[in-house]
């Protein structure tokens, strides 16, 4: 099998895990942005507003701490996979994160508006749809693929393979106000109406290599919460039968449970006219701090314990991978033996939400027409804590026009972001932005034979491959109504 075919297979397997988005970090230091209130409830724009239903804030994107260079390496003028013998174990292990993960989140506002009351107090209300997925894959799982190829008589115990998926409708009421000169605080209370939840927790995955076969054993739990869902396990069968009753779901108003969360935030701005530090601001917030409880009648819980014997990769050459097709086909055919679900006694299920932490510092200059900001963002997942730093340069030549450029680093690859905000105090407001645009690319000459002739004649010898698959795109449309209390 050609190397590029393996890359295509890997991309197809991974992309469903990576379709999501998080808050637009580039908007954090844009004063009039409506989007930044999602990261810190203390922030308030200068006008009353309401957003277009469904078009007020749309977002899509990709997020992971594993990038293309983790699995693809330039060798002798082409890209090879981490399985290639030219890639040493030490090289691959140093590129692999300690806790590999894929995050997915998508959201859309149905209703969103905000308005000032006396003393510059600002209220917000939003109603929206939110879906997300969170996957943790232990580093040992990938190291096994590298170490295990072509070996025999070795055992691996890979623990904590976790995957979660959620869908919910959420409504939030927020309030912020000045406490004293320079200090503003805010809070938001959110009601969560979960529609669906699924989780897979494999506590143990044992793999034993051998000359004639590999043995794979799994132990863990599977949980699902969805009104109208029925999962039946026919006697003597390893694969369950899944049925869905829409009428039952509608009778229960599609709600699988109930939950709540809170956002808390503060910002302090130095007011020192004529001084060097005038206008410097510091801010901090924690968002999505709460819990969700799923109803007993909507929850289905199963334990899973299964095993299979598999030919493994011992017949697959590390360099040519000629027999990879047969090995993968054999595993797919036998994989259902790993399911082997056993229904557990149903009970209500509680899960915490995944809080986010934000810490920001902004320094204005050029008569406050420009500013530089540094944002630390952290996220509590079900298994690990993840963090990132974003440096930004913000330009506001007029109060209704803002442009921001940012660069994210720490646990991410080299990526740039940008945001454009058009925010008159009254009238149509519009924003468009992204946080992750890959800056580094590598040529993939192994597919050069597939390049159309008209491109080959212009000197194209391969396909540029971005070295980061993170990306997101946010956009929104709203109407500003003005306010005598706004800035």
C-alpha positions in Angstrom: 0.0 0.0 0.0 1.3 3.5 -0.9 2.0 5.8 2.0 -0.4 8.4 0.9 -3.2 5.9 1.0 -2.5 5.3 4.7 -2.6 9.1 5.2 -6.0 9.3 3.6 -7.3 6.4 5.8 -6.0 8.2 8.9 -7.6 11.5 7.9 -11.0 9.9 7.3 -10.8 8.2 10.7 -9.8 11.4 12.6 -11.9 14.1 11.0 -15.2 13.1 12.5 -13.6 13.6 15.9 -12.4 17.1 15.1 -15.4 19.1 13.9 -16.0 21.7 16.6 -15.1 25.1 17.8 -14.5 27.1 21.0 -14.8 30.7 21.9 -13.1 33.2 19.6 -10.0 34.2 21.6 -9.1 36.9 19.2 -12.1 38.9 20.3 -11.1 39.0 24.0 -9.4 42.4 23.8 -11.8 44.0 21.2 -13.8 46.4 23.4 -17.0 46.5 21.5 -17.1 42.8 20.6 -20.3 41.0 21.6 -18.5 37.6 21.3 -16.1 38.3 24.2 -18.9 38.3 26.8 -18.8 34.5 26.3 -15.3 34.4 27.9 -15.8 37.0 30.6 -19.3 38.1 31.8 -17.9 41.3 33.1 -17.3 42.6 29.6 -20.0 44.8 28.1 -20.3 46.6 24.7 -21.1 50.2 24.4 -24.6 49.7 23.0 -27.8 47.9 23.6 -28.1 45.2 21.0 -30.0 42.1 19.7 -28.5 39.5 17.4 -30.1 38.0 14.3 -31.8 34.7 15.2 -29.6 31.8 14.2 -27.1 34.2 12.4 -26.1 36.1 15.6 -23.1 33.8 16.3 -22.2 30.8 14.3 -19.0 28.9 14.8 -17.2 25.8 13.4 -13.7 24.5 13.9 -11.1 22.0 14.9 -9.1 21.6 18.1 -6.5 19.0 19.2 -3.0 19.0 20.8 -1.8 16.5 18.1 -0.8 18.0 14.8 0.4 16.7 11.4 4.1 16.7 12.5 3.2 14.2 15.2 2.4 11.6 12.5 4.1 12.8 9.3 7.8 13.4 8.9 9.7 14.8 5.9 12.3 12.2 4.8 14.3 12.3 1.6 12.0 14.6 -0.2 8.7 13.0 0.8 6.4 12.7 3.8 6.4 9.4 5.7 4.3 8.2 8.6 5.5 7.6 12.1 5.5 3.9 11.4 8.4 4.3 9.0 11.7 2.8 10.1 13.5 6.1 9.4 11.4 7.7 12.2 13.0 6.7 15.5 11.0 5.8 18.6 12.6 8.7 20.5 11.7 11.1 17.7 8.1 10.0 17.7 7.8 9.9 21.5 9.1 13.4 21.8 6.5 14.7 19.3 3.6 12.9 21.0 1.7 14.8 23.7 1.6 13.2 27.1 -2.3 13.3 27.0 -3.4 13.3 23.4 -6.9 14.7 22.9 -9.5 15.8 20.3 -12.1 18.4 21.3 -15.2 19.4 19.3 -17.7 22.1 20.0 -20.3 23.8 17.8 -22.9 26.3 18.8 -25.5 28.7 17.4 -27.5 31.4 19.1 -31.3 31.4 18.6 -32.0 34.5 20.7 -29.4 36.9 22.1 -29.8 40.5 23.3 -28.2 42.9 25.8 -29.2 46.2 27.3 -28.0 48.8 29.8 -29.9 50.0 32.9 -28.9 52.7 35.3 -25.3 53.2 36.5 -23.9 51.4 33.5 -25.3 48.0 34.6 -25.6 45.7 31.6 -27.9 42.7 31.2 -27.7 39.9 28.6 -29.9 37.0 27.7 -29.1 34.3 25.2 -30.8 31.0 24.1 -28.8 28.7 21.9 -27.9 25.2 20.8 -24.6 23.6 21.8 -23.0 20.3 20.8 -19.7 19.0 21.8 -17.3 16.0 21.9 -14.3 15.3 24.0 -11.9 12.4 23.3 -8.9 11.4 25.3 -6.5 8.8 23.8 -3.6 7.7 25.9 -0.1 8.2 24.4 0.6 4.5 25.0 -2.0 3.7 22.3 0.1 5.4 19.7 3.4 4.1 21.1 2.0 0.6 20.9 1.4 1.0 17.2 5.1 2.1 16.8 6.6 -0.5 19.2 4.3 -3.3 18.4 4.8 -3.5 14.7 6.8 -6.6 13.9 7.3 -7.7 17.6 6.2 -10.8 19.5 5.7 -11.8 23.0 5.1 -8.3 24.4 2.1 -7.1 26.5 0.7 -3.6 26.8 -2.0 -2.4 29.2 -3.5 0.9 27.9 -5.9 2.6 30.3 -8.3 5.5 30.2 -9.6 5.6 26.7 -12.5 8.0 27.0 -14.9 9.6 24.6 -17.9 11.9 25.4 -20.5 13.5 23.2 -23.3 15.9 24.2 -26.1 18.0 22.7 -28.2 20.5 24.6 -30.3 23.6 24.5 -29.0 26.3 26.9 -30.4 29.6 28.2 -28.3 32.1 30.1 -29.0 35.4 32.0 -26.0 37.7 32.6 -25.4 40.9 34.6 -22.4 43.1 35.0 -21.7 46.5 36.6 -19.0 48.8 37.9 -18.2 48.3 41.6 -15.9 51.4 41.8 -13.8 53.4 39.4 -11.9 50.9 37.2 -13.4 47.7 38.6 -16.2 45.9 36.8 -17.6 42.5 37.7 -20.1 40.2 36.1 -21.9 36.9 36.4 -24.0 34.7 34.3 -26.4 31.9 35.3 -27.1 29.2 32.7 -29.9 26.6 32.5 -29.0 23.5 30.6 -31.6 21.3 28.9 -29.7 18.2 27.7 -31.1 16.4 24.7 -28.5 13.6 24.3 -25.4 12.3 26.0 -23.1 9.4 25.2 -19.9 8.2 26.9 -17.4 5.4 26.5 -14.9 4.7 29.2 -12.4 1.9 28.6 -10.6 1.4 31.8 -8.3 -1.3 30.4 -7.2 -2.2 26.9 -4.8 -5.1 27.0 -2.8 -6.0 23.9 -0.5 -9.0 23.6 1.6 -9.5 20.5 2.7 -13.0 19.3 4.2 -14.6 16.3 1.0 -16.0 15.0 -1.6 -13.7 16.4 -2.3 -10.7 18.6 -4.8 -10.7 21.4 -6.9 -7.6 22.3 -9.0 -7.4 25.4 -11.2 -4.5 26.6 -13.0 -3.7 29.9 -15.1 -0.6 30.4 -18.5 1.1 30.5 -20.8 2.7 28.0 -23.5 5.3 29.0 -26.2 6.9 26.8 -28.9 9.3 27.7 -31.6 10.1 25.2 -35.4 10.0 25.4 -36.9 7.4 23.1 -33.7 5.4 22.8 -33.9 1.6 23.2 -30.9 -0.7 23.1 -31.5 -4.4 23.1 -28.9 -7.2 23.3 -30.2 -10.3 21.5 -29.2 -13.5 23.2 -26.1 -15.0 21.6 -25.3 -11.9 19.7 -22.4 -9.5 20.5 -23.8 -6.5 18.6 -26.8 -4.6 20.1 -29.9 -3.6 18.3 -30.7 0.1 18.6 -34.2 1.5 18.2 -35.5 5.0 18.5 -39.0 6.1 19.3 -39.6 9.8 18.2 -43.1 9.9 19.7 -41.7 9.0 23.1 -39.0 11.6 22.8 -41.5 14.3 22.0 -43.8 13.2 24.9 -40.9 13.9 27.2 -40.2 17.2 25.5 -36.9 15.8 24.2 -35.3 16.5 27.6 -32.9 13.8 28.9 -32.3 15.7 32.2 -31.5 19.1 33.7 -28.4 21.1 34.6 -27.0 24.5 35.3 -23.7 26.4 35.2 -22.4 29.8 36.1 -19.9 32.2 34.6 -17.9 34.6 36.9 -15.6 37.4 35.7 -13.9 40.7 36.6 -11.9 43.4 34.9 -9.8 46.2 36.4 -8.6 49.1 34.3 -6.0 51.6 35.6 -7.1 55.2 35.2 -3.9 57.3 35.4 -4.2 60.1 32.9 -0.8 61.1 31.5 1.0 58.2 33.2 2.8 55.4 31.5 0.4 52.7 32.8 -2.8 54.6 32.0 -5.4 52.2 30.5 -3.7 49.0 31.3 -6.3 46.3 32.1 -6.2 43.0 33.8 -9.1 40.5 33.7 -10.0 37.0 34.9 -13.0 34.7 34.5 -14.2 31.2 34.9 -17.1 30.0 32.7 -19.3 26.9 32.4 -18.9 25.9 36.1 -21.7 23.5 36.8 -23.3 20.1 36.5 -25.9 18.1 34.5 -28.1 15.4 35.9 -29.7 12.9 33.4 -33.0 11.3 34.2 -33.1 7.6 35.2 -35.7 6.8 32.5 -33.5 8.3 29.8 -30.2 6.6 30.9 -28.9 3.3 29.5 -25.7 1.9 31.1 -23.7 -1.0 30.0 -20.5 -2.7 30.9 -18.3 -4.1 28.1 -15.8 -6.9 28.3 -14.6 -8.6 25.2 -11.6 -10.0 23.4 -10.5 -11.0 19.9 -7.5 -12.8 18.3 -6.1 -10.8 15.4 -3.2 -11.4 13.0 -1.9 -8.0 13.9 0.8 -6.2 11.9 3.4 -8.9 12.0 2.9 -9.5 8.2 3.0 -5.8 7.4 6.3 -4.3 6.3 7.3 -1.2 8.2 8.4 0.5 5.1 6.1 -0.8 2.3 3.0 -1.6 4.3 1.9 -3.9 1.5 -0.4 -6.1 3.7 -1.9 -3.2 5.7 -5.3 -3.6 3.9 -5.6 -7.2 4.9 -4.7 -6.5 8.5 -7.2 -3.7 8.8 -10.0 -5.7 7.1 -9.3 -8.6 9.5 -9.5 -6.3 12.6 -12.8 -4.7 11.4 -14.4 -8.1 10.8 -13.5 -9.2 14.3 -13.9 -5.9 16.2 -17.6 -6.5 17.1 -16.2 -9.2 19.5 -14.9 -6.3 21.6 -18.4 -4.8 22.2 -20.1 -7.6 24.1 -22.3 -5.2 26.1 -24.0 -6.3 29.4 -26.8 -4.1 30.6 -26.4 -2.6 34.1 -29.1 -1.4 36.4 -30.3 2.0 35.2 -30.0 5.0 37.5 -29.8 8.7 37.2 -26.4 10.0 36.0 -24.6 13.2 37.0 -21.8 14.8 35.0 -19.9 18.0 35.6 -19.7 20.5 32.8 -16.2 21.4 31.5 -15.2 24.8 32.9 -12.9 27.3 31.1 -10.5 29.7 32.7 -9.4 33.0 31.2 -6.7 35.4 32.4 -5.9 38.5 30.3 -3.6 41.5 30.3 -3.9 44.4 27.8 -1.6 47.4 27.3 -2.9 50.2 25.1 -0.6 52.7 23.2 -0.8 55.3 20.4 -3.5 57.2 22.2 -5.4 54.0 22.8 -5.8 53.4 19.0 -3.8 50.2 19.4 -3.2 47.7 22.1 -1.2 44.5 22.8 -2.8 41.7 24.8 -1.8 38.4 26.3 -4.6 35.8 27.1 -4.1 32.6 29.0 -7.0 30.1 28.5 -7.4 26.8 30.2 -10.0 24.1 29.9 -11.0 21.3 32.3 -11.9 18.2 30.4 -13.3 15.0 31.8 -9.8 13.7 32.2 -7.1 16.4 31.9 -6.5 20.1 32.1 -5.6 21.9 28.8 -4.1 25.3 28.3 -3.0 27.8 25.7 -1.5 31.3 25.4 -2.7 33.8 22.8 -0.8 37.1 22.0 -2.8 39.7 20.1 -2.4 43.1 18.5 -5.5 45.1 18.3 -6.1 48.2 16.1 -9.1 50.6 16.6 -8.6 53.7 14.4 -12.3 54.6 15.1 -14.7 53.5 17.7 -16.8 51.5 15.2 -14.0 49.7 13.4 -11.6 47.2 15.0 -9.1 44.8 13.6 -7.2 42.2 15.6 -4.3 39.8 14.8 -3.3 37.0 17.2 -0.8 34.2 17.6 -1.5 31.1 19.7 1.2 29.0 21.3 2.1 26.8 24.3 0.2 23.6 23.5 -0.5 24.4 19.9 1.4 24.6 16.6 2.3 27.8 14.8 -1.0 29.4 14.0 -2.3 32.9 13.4 -5.7 34.4 13.8 -7.6 37.5 12.8 -10.8 39.3 13.6 -12.8 42.1 12.0 -15.4 44.0 14.0 -17.8 46.6 12.5 -19.7 48.0 15.5 -21.4 51.4 15.1 -23.2 52.5 18.2 -26.5 52.3 16.3 -27.1 50.2 13.2 -25.9 46.9 11.8 -23.0 45.3 13.6 -20.9 42.5 12.0 -17.9 40.4 13.0 -15.9 37.8 11.2 -12.9 36.0 12.8 -10.8 32.9 13.2 -8.0 31.9 15.7 -6.2 29.1 13.9 -4.7 29.6 10.4 -1.7 27.3 9.8 1.6 29.1 9.1 3.8 26.1 8.3 3.3 23.7 5.4 5.1 20.7 3.9 5.1 19.4 0.4 3.7 16.0 -0.2 5.4 14.7 -3.4 4.1 11.2 -2.9 0.9 12.3 -4.7 2.6 14.3 -7.4 1.6 11.7 -10.0 -2.0 12.7 -9.4 -1.5 16.4 -10.0 -3.4 17.6 -13.2 -1.1 18.3 -16.2 -2.0 22.0 -16.2 -0.7 22.4 -12.7 2.4 20.2 -13.3 3.3 22.4 -16.2 3.3 25.4 -13.9 5.9 23.8 -11.6 3.7 22.1 -9.0 5.4 18.9 -7.9 3.3 18.1 -4.9 0.5 19.1 -2.6 1.1 21.5 0.3 0.0 19.9 3.6 -0.7 22.2 6.5 1.3 21.2 9.6 -1.7 22.0 11.9 -5.3 20.8 11.4 -6.7 23.3 14.0 -9.1 25.7 12.5 -12.2 27.7 13.4 -14.4 30.3 11.9 -16.8 32.6 13.7 -19.2 35.1 12.3 -22.3 37.0 13.4 -24.7 39.7 12.6 -26.5 42.0 15.1 -28.2 45.3 15.5 -26.9 48.0 17.9 -29.6 50.2 19.4 -27.4 52.8 21.1 -27.4 53.7 24.8 -26.8 56.8 26.9 -25.0 54.6 29.5 -22.6 53.0 27.0 -19.1 54.4 26.3 
